[in-house]
Amino acid sequence: MSTTKISDKFIRPYKGAFSYKTEDAEFFHGRKLDNFHFKTLVLGCRFSALHAPSGAGKTSLIQASFIPSLEEENGFVVALSRPSTEPVITTKKSIFLSLLPDPTVEAACLRYFLEHSDLNGISPSSTIRDVANSLNSNTMNPRVKRVILKRFRSYADVSNGSSPKMSLLLRDDGLSDSYTPSFSRVLLLANGADFFIRYLHRLYSATTDETIPTRITESSSIAEILEFLDNETIKENYSNLVDQVEHDSNSLFVFLDGLLNLTAQQTGANSIVTILIDQFEEFFTLIERSNSLEDINQRSMLLETTDEDRETYKVCQDFFHELGVLVRGKSKHKDAYGRHSKLPVKVIFSLRDEFYAKLDGPARYIGEIDRSSSYRLNLLAKEESVSVISEPAALLGYRIDLNLSRHIISELSLADGFVDPGHIQIVCDHLWQKYMKNQDEQYTLDLPMFQRRGEKVQDIIKTYFHNFLEQFEEDERYDVLRILNSLFIYNDSTKTASRTRTDKRNLFSSSLIAQGYKDDLIKRMEEKRIVRSTSYKDMTLLEITHEFLIGLIKKSSETFYEENPSWLAAERSLVALDSISKDMSDSRLLSEEQLDIVTKYKKRLSVNATASWLPQLAMKSLVQRNEPDTDSMMSVIDWTREIKTRSHSEDLASSVLKFADRNENKHRAYNQMECGYVLETLKKASGIDGLDDERLRRLVSGLIRHGSEQQAREFSRLLGGNLDG
């Protein structure tokens, strides 16, 4: 391997707060035995479950180990999804994308590979088999491979608009995070060429007609494959298929039976579809209850159950029933032996340990779920953790000393001897970014160097989260912690916590919190991978990225509240403001406590032309004080100037003028500055072009009296030199 520096932004062998994805398979280590046992279980069952304690790394195992290894088996494709409020629709889309990814995206990936691959001898005349053979001989630089795979992922990202039809399928269901192009398997799987060719056969069966007589085979050149993928008839037919999926009203069974028949017409070979629903526990947290689904009929008759609850339960019931029919029903199409066989389909649920018992409800519809069809993934054992630390760096030509690996494991070991994989990722990502990323290959990081630099494993974990919190001001930090605390449920009796997803519109108890302020906090949390959001219809659902963050959030919150007890009182005052009538009568004023909260933390609050009552009320309350604080006045005036309406600007000018008249001698310099400030606001908002309005005439005249000579000359000239006084 050459000694070039690896500094590309795509090279990240350790994931920090991320989960490993399918394209990260080469960097994922430590779970070989788990993957073998789980895969063996799945191959022998039509229905199976994977469960694990929080933070064990189920998603990483599924995406970076299980899916690639299962797809090595002939004919298997994995339809990966997550729970949604329309699970049948989401599952249909996931199945369709696993069998028939967008040919436009596949063509873009293939072209990018041709232009950027460093494989010798690969050209448009090469076959996919040539590419696979060249890759299997280990001639591709790992850095180049990472860049190519990341670009493939970007082509499949709905946000870049590269495929409008793909965006149509992925827009509501959060599927884009699990979708990867078929051509990526050529770079990832030992039999990747076979996988991609099977995709081309399915696409040919589903989208061609008599105008496209040529069938793609394993001897077809890359140029011929690109011509096939670019064919306008194929793209048009694919577009029609997407429309059909969007509006399909059939059951899951009828949908899959028809799609499998469609994609096998020209080849006679069916695919084996594995429906894998990750984070299945979200079905149980879509509504705010912890009971199992078994007693749904009883609870449906109780007043405590809302219409929305009942509808959600009904959706879940219907979905579980459809999955049961899917794995037990027989196709209406005959197989090669003239029989009506069961569909070639498997179903897998992945969920956290604490929700495993609740599978009794779905089992009534799907079939028996017991230990024989389930696999439990534990946290990392110590012996597994060594490869998790050392192998990703070694793949890129770096070395983490064995003694340092053992030291990290010892520091992170829990009481039962296991290690949280999320903690390992944070520590190793820190070491990668700080010590190895920009070093020449063959660089070694050992324990003495680690200790000489003053590094401590536990401090790295704490620093990661605390650094994130420290970027926020005190009031922002309070709100960040409030948001994070609303994204998990803590059980005091068992001392365990479970993540939940929450619509970001419901994150604050007060409706006065400005949406822009909330959006900014959420964006900053997403950038640091503390939370992630998914869009569904008109909702944006927010969740914590990893369970291991929950303990740090809880501890940081307790410390913050101890050091800042006034914030709890402030929050109560803010909630109380919600109940204040929008009536602007003279009798309505804010209390001292409410006024202090409003003036101190105004940036958190909504201000616009339709919600101007609060700043107006704050200004009126300040003016009524016997000794109003000038800083508070300046703060509220700053705030209210954001409301650029004439009536509000004139109300603001009137309040400032009253304050200035009452405190003419005591705050002369302040009055001069603020009156000038408000005059400019008034000019912009009211469009002053004459003295046709008596109230405006009096306000401007009064403000000029307190302002500077320069302001007096300017506004006299603006108003035709005809000012009172």
N, C-alpha and C positions, 0 to 999 in steps of 0.2 A: 504494500500500500504506500502511496506517496506521502510526503510530509507536508502537504498543503494544509493551510489553516481552514478550519471549518467554522465559519461565522454566520452562515446563512440563517435567517430568521426561522426557516422551516425545520431546522435541526433542533429537536427537543426530545432527547431520549427518555427523560423523566417528565412526568406530566403535572407535577404540582397538584393543584386542585381539580385538574381535568381527569376524565376517564380515558383509558386507552380506547382507540377506535380500531376498526378493521385494518386500516392501512398502517397501524402501529404494531402489527403482529410480531415483527422481528424484534421489537424492543420489549415485548411483554414476556416476563420470565417468572418462574417460581410456582407455576400451577400445572405442571405437566401431568402429575398423577391425578389431580382433581379433574382436569379436562378429560383424561382417559376414562375415568370411572363414570363421569356424567355422560360423555358421548356414548359409551357402551350401554348405559341405561336407556338413553333416548332411542338408540337403534333397535332396542327390544320392546319399546312401548309405543302405543299410539298417543298416549297422553302421559306427560311427566311434569315434575315441578323441581325447580332449583330454589332453595331458600338458604338464608345466611343471616348472621347478625349484622347490625348496622356497620357500614364502613368496611366490610370484608372484601369488596371489590367485585361484586356480581356482574356489574355492567362491563367492567374491563375484561373479565374472564369471558363473558358472552361474546363481546365484539372482537377482541384481539386474539382469542384462542379457540373458543368453541365453534363460532361460525366458520372461520377458515378451515378448521379440521373437518367439520361436517361436510363442507362443500368440496372437500377432497374426495368424498364418497361419490360414486357415479350417480348423477341425476338429481342430487339434492340441491335445493335452493332454500334460503331462509328468508321468511317475511317477518322482519323485525318491526315492532311498534310499541306504543305505550298506551295505557288506558286513556279514553276520552269520553266525553258525554254522548258521543255517537259512535260507539265501538264497532258496530257492524260496518259502517261506512269506512272508518279508519282501517279496519282489517282488510276490506276489499281493496282499498288503495295500496296497502302494503303488499298484498299478494300480487297485484298487477305489476307493481314496480320491481318486485323480485323476479318475476318471470319475464317482463318486457320493459326493461329500462329504455329511456328515450334514445332513439337512434341519433338524434342531433347531438346529444351529449357524448355518446360513444364515439362518434366521428371526431368531435373536438379533442377527446382524449387521445385517440389514435394519431391524429396529426401532431399534437404536442409531443407525443412520445417520439415520433419520427424525427422531429426537429431538435429535440434536446437529449435524446438518449446518447450515451457514450459507448454503446455496444458496437463492436467492430463488425462490419459486413452486413448490417441491417439497413435495408433500403425498401422503397415501395414495391420492389419485386420479390421481397422476402415473404414467407408465409408466417402465420401466427405460430406454427410449430417451430420455425427457425428462431423466432423471438424467445420462445420458452426454453429451447435448448441452450441458447446463448446465455439466458438468465441463470439457468441451472448450473452453468459452468462457472458461476460467480465472477463474471467479468464486469458487472456494473458497480460503479462507485456508490457506496451507501448514501453519500450526500446527494448525488444526482437522483438516486431512486426516491429519496425523501421529497425532494423538490417536485418531482413528477407526480408522486402520489398526492401531495397536497394540492397541486394544480388540478388533478382529477376531481378532488373533493370540491374545489371552488367551482368547477363547471357544473356540478350537481347542486350547487347552492341556489335556492330560489331567489335570493336577494339580488343576484347579479343579472337576472333577467335573460340569461342565455337561452332558456327554454321556456317560453310562455306556457306551453301545455304542461310541462312538468310543474311549473308554479301553480297551475290550476289544481293539480292533484295534491300538492304539498302544503298549500297555503294555510289550511285550518288545523292540521292535525299534528304538527310537530314532527313529521316524518323525515324532514330533510336531514336531521342530525343522524339518522340511521341509514340513509340511502347512500350507496357508493356505486359508481359505474361498474358494469360487468368487466370492462377491459382491465380494471385495476387488479382483477384476480390473476391475470397473466403474470403480473409482477409479484404476486403474493403467494400463489399456490403452486405446488409441484406439478399438478395437472391443470394449471391455469388455462392452457391452450384449449383443453377439452371443455372446460367450463364456458369459455367465451364462444367456442364454436357451437355448443348446445344453445346458447343464447341466440346466435345468428340463425340457427335452424328454427327456433321458436318464433323469432321475428319474421322469418320467411313464411312460415305457415300462417301466421296471423295477419300479415299485411300485404302479401303479394296477390296478383291476379294473372290472367293470361298474358298481360303485357310484359311480365317479368319472368321469362322462362328459365333463366339461369339460377341454379341453386348454389349457394355458397357451401363449399366443402373445406376440409382441413388443408387441401392443396391449393386453395385460392390465395392469391397474393394480397398483400395489404392494399395495393392500389385497387384491386377488384372489390375488396371489402368496403373501402371508402366509397367507391362508385355505387355499391349496393346501399350503403347507409344514407348516401346523399340523394337517392332516387326520390323524385317528387311524389310519385305514386305511393311509395312506402311511407313517406312523411305524412301525406294526406290521410292515408288509411290509419296510420298510428294516431293522428289527431282525432279521427272519428272514434277510435277505440277509447281514447281518453274521455271524450264526451259521453260515451256509453257508460263508462265507469262512474262518472260524475252523477249520472241520472239513473243508475241502476237501482231498481226497487225489489229485485229478487232476493231470496234468502241467500245466506252465505254458501249453502250447499249447491244451489242451482248456479250461482255465480261461478264458483270454482269448477264445478263439473263442466260448464260451458267453456270456461277459459282454458282448462286443460285439454279439452277436445279440440278447441281452435288451434292451440299451439302445437298439437301433435299430429295434425292432419297430414302433413307432408313427410313426417319422419317416422310416425308410428311409435315413437318413444315418449312415454310420459315422464314428466318431472315429478319429483317427490317434494312436496311443499311442506316446510316446517314453519308453522305459525308460532312465533316466539314473542310473547308479551312481557316485556321487561317492566319492572316496578309495578307489578300487578296489584300491589297493596293500594294503589291509588284508586282502584275501584271502591275500596272500603272507606276512603277519605274524600270521595267526591261530595259526600254529604257529611255534616258535622255530627256523626254518630260513631260509636265504637262497637255496637252490637253486630253479631253475625247476621247474615241474610236469612237464616232459618226461620225467624219469627216475623218475617215481613208481613204476612197476611194478618197476623194479630195486631201488629203495630199500625198497619194501614187503617185500622178502624179507630185508632186513638186520636184524640184531638191534638196530642203533642206532635204528631207527624204532619208536616206541611204538605201542600199539594206538590211543591217542588221536590220534597223528599220522596213522596210516593212515585212521582214520575221517574226520578233517578233510579229507585229500586226496580221499577218496571223495566227500564232500559237494561239494567244489569241482568235481570232475570231472562229477558228475551235473548240477550247476547249469549248467556251461558247455555240456554236451550239450543240456540243455533250451533254453538260449538259441539254440543252433544250429537246433534243430527249430522254434523259435518264428519265426525270421526266414526260414526256407526252406519250412516246411510250408504246405499249402493248406487253407483252411477247408472244413469238411464242409457249410457252409451256402452256398447259391448266391447270387451277387450279382444286381444288377438286370438283368444280361445273361444270367442263367442259368448262369454259370460258377462253378467252384470256384477262387477266387483266393487268392493269398497274403494273410495277415493284414496289415492296415494298421498295422504296428509297426516301430519303429526302436529300436536299442540303442546306447547311448553309454557308454563307460567314461571316467572322469576319474581320472588318477593322476599321481604324481610321475615326473620324468624317469628317476630311477635304477631304476624298476620297469618302464619301458616295454618293455625287451627281454624281460621275462618274459611278455609277452602272447603269445609263441610257443606257450605251453601252451594257453591258452584258444582260440587261433586254430585249433588242430587240430579243435575241435568247432564253432566258430561260423563260421569262414571266414577268408580271408586278411586279415591286418592289415599294411598297409604305409603308406608316407608319403602315398600318395594318399588314404587314408581317415583320416588322423590330422592333427591340428593342434597345433602347439607354441606355448604361451603363454609369452612371456618376461617378465622383470621389466619394470617401467615404463620407457619411454624418457623422456628429459628433457622433450621437447616435450609428451608426454602428461601429465606430472606437473603441469604448470601448472593444467590444468582440474581435476585431482583436488584441488588445494589451494583454488582460488578459487571454483569453481562451487557446491559445497554451501552455503557461507556466503552467496553471492549469492542463492541461491534464497530465503533467509529475510530478505533485505534488508541484508546486511552485506557489507563489502568487505575483502579481503586484498590489499594493494598488490602489483603485479606484481614490484617489486624484492624485496619480502620473499619472495614465492613462489620467485623465482630463487635467492635466498640459501639458502632451505631445501633446494632441489633440489641446489645446489652442495655443501652440507654433507653431504647424504645420499648423493651419487653414489658408486657403486662404481667399482672400477678399470676396468671395461669400459664405463663411462658410463651404466649402468642404475641405477635407484633401487628399493629395496625398498619396495613399497606399504605393508607393515605399519609401517615406520618413519614414513612420511608420516602415516599415521593416528594414531599415538601423538603426534607433534608437533602436528598440527592439532587433535586432540581436547584437548590441553593448552591451546592458544591459545583454542579455543572456550570451554572451561570457565573459564579464568582471565580472559579479556579481553572476550569478545563475548556470552556467554550472557545476562547480565543488563543489557546496555546497550540503549539505544534503537536501533531499526533505523536504517539509514544510517550506522552506526558504521564507521569505517575503521581498520584496523590496518596500519601501514606499518613499513618497515625501521628508520628512526630511532627510533621508539617502542620497537620490539622490542629494539634495542641499548641504549637508555637504561635499560630495565628490567633490564639485565644478563643477558638471555636468551642461551643458546647451544644450538644445535640438538642437538649430541651429548649435552650435559648433560641435556636433556629425556629422551632415550632412556634414559640410564643411571639417571637419577633415578627414572623410572617403575618399573623393576625393583628398584632398591635401596630405594626407599621401601616397596615391598611386603615385601622381606626384613627391613627394620628394625623392622617391627611385631612381629617374633617375638623371643623371648628366645634366648640362645645355643643352648641344647639344642634348642629348637624349630626354629631356623634350620638346624641340622645335619640334622634329620630332614626338613625341607622340601626341602633340597638333595638329600638321599638319594632322596626320592620323585621329584623332578623328573629326577634323573639316571637313574632306572630307566625313564623314559618316552621315552627316545630311544636309538638305537644309533649310536655314532660309529665311522666307518671311518678308522683312522689313515693308511692308504695313500692314500686319495683326499681326506682332510680334509673329508668330508661327513657329515652326520647325517640320520637318518630317525626320525620320530616313531613310537611304538608305543602300543598300548592294553594296559593291564595291569589285572587284577582287583585291586581295592584290598586284598583279603585277602592278596595275595602281595607287598606292597610292602616288607616288612621281613624280614630273614633270621632274626630272633629271634621266636619265638611269644609271648614275654613282653610285647611291646609292647601296651599297653592299646588295645582297639578304640575306646573313646570318645576317647582321645587322638588316634588316627589320624583319626577322623571329624572332629574339630574342626579339625585342620590342613587337611584336604581341603576342608572347608566354607569356610575362610578363603581358600584358594587359588582356589576357584570364584568367590567373591564378587568377587575382583580379576581374574577372567577369565584367570588364569594356566593353569588346567586346566579341563577340563569332564568330566563323567561321564555315562554312559548306562547304563541298566539293561537287563539281559538275563537272564531267568529268575532264578536265585539269585545272579547276579554283578552287581557294579557296576564297569564298565570305565572307567578313568581315562586321559586323554590331555592333552598340552600343547595349548593353543588355537592357537598359531601357531609356525611354524618359526623366525621371527626371534628368539624367546625363547631358543632353544637356545644360541646363542653367549654370551648374557649369563649363562645358567645355568652353562655350562661355566667361564667366567671367574670367576664368583663362587664356585664350588665350589673351584677351584684356590686362590684367595685365602684362603678360609676354612680349608682344610686346612693351608696354610702358616702361618697365624696361630694355629691351634688343633690342633697335631699330637696332643695327648692324646686327641682324639675318636676317632681310628682305633683306639687301644689300648682305649679304653672300649668301642667296638663289639665288638672281639674278645672282651672279657671278658663282655659281655652275651650274645653267641652261645654262649660256653662255659657260661654258666649253664643254657642249654637242655638240656645233656647231663647236668646234675646230677640224680641220682636224687631222687625226692620223699620218699625215706626220711628220717624225722625222728629217727633214732637219735642217741645222744649223740656218736657218732664223726663225724658229719657237720657240718662248719662251713665257712663261706665264707672264701676267702683274703682277705688285706688288700685287694688290688686290687679283687676282686669286691665286697667289702663297701663300699668307698669309692664304687664306681659305683652300687650299689643305694641307698645313703643320699643321695647327691648328686642322682640323677636318678630318684627314686622315682615322680614323677608320670607318667613314660612307661610304667610297668610295670603289668601287670594285677593287680588286687586284687579278689577277691570270695570268697564263702564256699567255692567249690569250688577256688579257686586260691590258697589262703592259705599254702601251704608256704613261699613265698619270703620274705614279711615275717616269718613265724615264725622261719625259719632266720636271717634277718638279725638279729632281736632276740637270738636265742640266741648268735649269733657275737659280737655286741657285748658282751653280758654277760660272755663268757669272756675279754674283753680285760683285761689288767692295768690299763691306764689308759684306759678307754673315754671317747671324746669326748662331752661332754654335749650338744653341738649335734646330733651324730649320733643319740644316744639320743632326743632330742626329736623329730628328724625321723622316725625309724622308728616311734616311738610314735604320732605323728600319722598316719602311713601305716596302721599296723595297726589303728587304731581304726575304720577304714572297714569292717572285717570284723565285722559285728554278730552274731556267734554266741557262745553262752555259753562253749563250750569254748575258743574262741580268746581271748575276753576274759579268761578265767581264766588261760590260758597267759601272756598279756600281763602280767597282774597279778603272776604269779609271777616273771617275768623282772625287772620293775621293782623288786619287793621285794628280790630278790637284789642288784640293783645298789645299792639304797638301804642295805641292811644293810652291804654291803662299804664304802660310801663315806659312812657316816653323818656323820662330822665334816667331811670335805672338801667335800661338796656338799649341805650341809644345806638351804639355801634352794631349791636345785634339787629336792632330794628332796621337800620339802614341796609344791612346785608340781606335780610330776609324779605324786606319789601321789594328790593330790586329783583330778587330771586322770583318772587311771586308775580311781579309785573311782567317778566319775560314769559312765565307760564300763561298768564292771562292773555298776553298778546298772541301766542301761538294757538291757544285753544279757542279764543273768542273771535279771532280774525278782526281785530280792531281796525276800523277804517273810517271812523267818524264818531260823533257824539250823539247818535240818534237814540241811544239807550241811557236813560237817566241814572239807573242803578250803576251801570258801568262807568258813567261819568264821575259819580261820587266816589266809587272805589279807586279809580285811577288817581283822582285828585288827592284822596286821602293817603294813598300809598306813596305818591311823589312827595308829599309833605314830610314823610319820614325818611325818604330815600336821599341819595346823593344829588349834588347839583348836576352832575353829568347825566344821571337818569332823568332828572327834571327836564333838562334841555332836550334829551332824546324823545321823551314821550310828548313833550309840548309840540315838538316838530311833527311827530307822528300824528297827533290829533289836531293839527292845524293851528297850534299856538293858542288854543282857546280853552285853557284849563282854569277851573276855579282856584282862587288863591294864587 
